[in-house]
Amino acid sequence: MKPSSFRYHAPKTIKEAVSLLAQFADEDGRILAGGQSLVPMMNLRLAAPKHLIDINGVEGLDRVREEGGELVIPACVRHADLEQPVTPGPLGQLLSAVAAHVAHTPIRMRGTFCGSIANADPASEWCVVAATLGAKIIAHSVRGAREIDASDFFAGIMTTSLEPDECLTEVRIPLLQDGTRFGFYEVSRRAGDFAMAMALCVWHLMDGKIVEPRIRVGGVEAAPRRIAETEAVLAGAMPSREVFQTAANAASESLVDILEDTRIDAGYRRELARVVVIRALERCAV
Ligand SMILES: Cc1cc2nc3c(=O)[nH]c(=O)nc-3n(C[C@H](O)[C@H](O)[C@H](O)COP(=O)(O)OP(=O)(O)OC[C@H]3O[C@@H](n4cnc5c(N)ncnc54)[C@H](O)[C@@H]3O)c2cc1C
């Protein structure tokens, strides 16, 4: 399969990249990161950008670093780079546990964390991680840099608050304090397929009780959403099967605009959501 024709640009700096974006945004000029979503879409003619701005040659975008209590993930860090813990402590473990669920090894070797965030597929594991952990998304354009809270970033199916002339340069995730527990669970038809539903929860315990629970469900609605009803059930409770069941029921009942396709109707996906939440909670408690 061949995409429609385009011009290829290989900037060496972010300044060059955003200047090209400013020039070509009107012609659907796009950033090319790992190409693992964009190139298939181009081959299927679902996307036909006239200009591709390849940021893989921009120096300094391929290494994670810690800065000011945050893990900074620049735009060319691959999914596979996160398979092994990149930071000591719970955040490195969490990213490593989730990375194993993102696509298949060849795709993980090339696809990028930030590309997933920019692409905003409802079934993207990294979007759920960013939303749950209160990540900040940094975007550059010729107008300068701006910081967007993950809670304001995901606007719908493959829709974000990035402007067409903005390049997402890095995602910053607050480090998790020692003792933070997490549980992630997803259901997909085969290993490596996009998830039909997934859940991530995070909390810590104080005197045996759950403190600051955070939970997001992905692959079920257009974008990851905070499930406040479930967090309310969990906060201050002792972890138990009964509490988890009540919390999972609350999550499932709180879902409004459930995604449907030819194979999965809303009722089935609502039930899947209940199941992934309860299993994520159980994993969090272990
Ligand atoms: C068979 C298959 C299975 C997959 N399974 C999964 C899965 O289970 N879970 C999952 O999450 N993903 C899955 N993916 C998608 C994969 O994770 C992609 O790598 C990811 O969605 C996009 O990252 P990328 O670096 O490849 O971005 P690209 O394909 O290069 O770009 C995707 C889109 O984001 C934009 N973009 C990318 N980077 C930036 C940036 N820095 N600034 C602004 N815009 C940017 C591009 O312009 C484009 O519109 C799968 C893909 C395939 C082909």
Ligand as a Chemical Component Dictionary entry (heavy atoms), coordinates in Angstrom:
data_LIG
# 
_chem_comp.id                   LIG 
_chem_comp.type                 NON-POLYMER 
_chem_comp.pdbx_formal_charge   0 
_chem_comp.three_letter_code    LIG 
# 
loop_
_chem_comp_atom.comp_id 
_chem_comp_atom.atom_id 
_chem_comp_atom.alt_atom_id 
_chem_comp_atom.type_symbol 
_chem_comp_atom.charge 
_chem_comp_atom.model_Cartn_x 
_chem_comp_atom.model_Cartn_y 
_chem_comp_atom.model_Cartn_z 
_chem_comp_atom.pdbx_ordinal 
LIG C1  C1  C 0 -0.765 -3.269 15.004 1  
LIG C2  C2  C 0 -0.725 -2.105 15.952 2  
LIG C3  C3  C 0 -1.104 -2.304 17.265 3  
LIG C4  C4  C 0 -1.094 -1.244 18.150 4  
LIG N1  N1  N 0 -1.487 -1.464 19.437 5  
LIG C5  C5  C 0 -1.492 -0.427 20.312 6  
LIG C6  C6  C 0 -1.904 -0.610 21.666 7  
LIG O1  O1  O 0 -2.241 -1.712 22.099 8  
LIG N2  N2  N 0 -1.908 0.478  22.479 9  
LIG C7  C7  C 0 -1.531 1.726  22.033 10 
LIG O2  O2  O 0 -1.568 2.682  22.807 11 
LIG N3  N3  N 0 -1.108 1.911  20.782 12 
LIG C8  C8  C 0 -1.080 0.884  19.910 13 
LIG N4  N4  N 0 -0.657 1.104  18.627 14 
LIG C9  C9  C 0 -0.241 2.473  18.225 15 
LIG C10 C10 C 0 1.221  2.737  18.611 16 
LIG O3  O3  O 0 1.335  2.726  20.014 17 
LIG C11 C11 C 0 1.751  4.084  18.113 18 
LIG O4  O4  O 0 3.135  4.040  18.316 19 
LIG C12 C12 C 0 1.236  5.327  18.797 20 
LIG O5  O5  O 0 -0.182 5.393  18.776 21 
LIG C13 C13 C 0 1.672  6.611  18.091 22 
LIG O6  O6  O 0 3.011  6.880  18.354 23 
LIG P1  P1  P 0 4.005  7.137  17.174 24 
LIG O7  O7  O 0 5.268  7.640  17.774 25 
LIG O8  O8  O 0 4.099  5.920  16.346 26 
LIG O9  O9  O 0 3.290  8.365  16.414 27 
LIG P2  P2  P 0 3.089  8.656  14.865 28 
LIG O10 O10 O 0 2.451  7.500  14.196 29 
LIG O11 O11 O 0 4.351  9.184  14.281 30 
LIG O12 O12 O 0 2.044  9.873  14.976 31 
LIG C14 C14 C 0 0.703  9.656  15.362 32 
LIG C15 C15 C 0 -0.047 11.004 15.351 33 
LIG O13 O13 O 0 0.416  11.826 16.406 34 
LIG C16 C16 C 0 1.037  13.015 15.909 35 
LIG N5  N5  N 0 2.258  13.224 16.700 36 
LIG C17 C17 C 0 3.180  12.280 17.033 37 
LIG N6  N6  N 0 4.124  12.829 17.804 38 
LIG C18 C18 C 0 3.799  14.132 17.949 39 
LIG C19 C19 C 0 4.397  15.222 18.637 40 
LIG N7  N7  N 0 5.529  15.054 19.338 41 
LIG N8  N8  N 0 3.794  16.435 18.580 42 
LIG C20 C20 C 0 2.636  16.608 17.875 43 
LIG N9  N9  N 0 2.025  15.616 17.206 44 
LIG C21 C21 C 0 2.604  14.397 17.244 45 
LIG C22 C22 C 0 1.342  12.736 14.441 46 
LIG O14 O14 O 0 1.383  13.913 13.670 47 
LIG C23 C23 C 0 0.194  11.823 14.064 48 
LIG O15 O15 O 0 -0.953 12.587 13.787 49 
LIG C24 C24 C 0 -0.657 0.054  17.721 50 
LIG C25 C25 C 0 -0.242 0.251  16.400 51 
LIG C26 C26 C 0 -0.281 -0.817 15.514 52 
LIG C27 C27 C 0 0.170  -0.586 14.092 53 
# 
loop_
_chem_comp_bond.comp_id 
_chem_comp_bond.atom_id_1 
_chem_comp_bond.atom_id_2 
_chem_comp_bond.value_order 
_chem_comp_bond.pdbx_ordinal 
LIG C1  C2  SING 1  
LIG C2  C3  SING 2  
LIG C2  C26 DOUB 3  
LIG C3  C4  DOUB 4  
LIG C4  N1  SING 5  
LIG C4  C24 SING 6  
LIG N1  C5  DOUB 7  
LIG C5  C6  SING 8  
LIG C5  C8  SING 9  
LIG C6  O1  DOUB 10 
LIG C6  N2  SING 11 
LIG N2  C7  SING 12 
LIG C7  O2  DOUB 13 
LIG C7  N3  SING 14 
LIG N3  C8  DOUB 15 
LIG C8  N4  SING 16 
LIG N4  C9  SING 17 
LIG N4  C24 SING 18 
LIG C9  C10 SING 19 
LIG C10 O3  SING 20 
LIG C10 C11 SING 21 
LIG C11 O4  SING 22 
LIG C11 C12 SING 23 
LIG C12 O5  SING 24 
LIG C12 C13 SING 25 
LIG C13 O6  SING 26 
LIG O6  P1  SING 27 
LIG P1  O7  DOUB 28 
LIG P1  O8  SING 29 
LIG P1  O9  SING 30 
LIG O9  P2  SING 31 
LIG P2  O10 DOUB 32 
LIG P2  O11 SING 33 
LIG P2  O12 SING 34 
LIG O12 C14 SING 35 
LIG C14 C15 SING 36 
LIG C15 O13 SING 37 
LIG C15 C23 SING 38 
LIG O13 C16 SING 39 
LIG C16 N5  SING 40 
LIG C16 C22 SING 41 
LIG N5  C17 SING 42 
LIG N5  C21 SING 43 
LIG C17 N6  DOUB 44 
LIG N6  C18 SING 45 
LIG C18 C19 SING 46 
LIG C18 C21 DOUB 47 
LIG C19 N7  SING 48 
LIG C19 N8  DOUB 49 
LIG N8  C20 SING 50 
LIG C20 N9  DOUB 51 
LIG N9  C21 SING 52 
LIG C22 O14 SING 53 
LIG C22 C23 SING 54 
LIG C23 O15 SING 55 
LIG C24 C25 DOUB 56 
LIG C25 C26 SING 57 
LIG C26 C27 SING 58 
# 
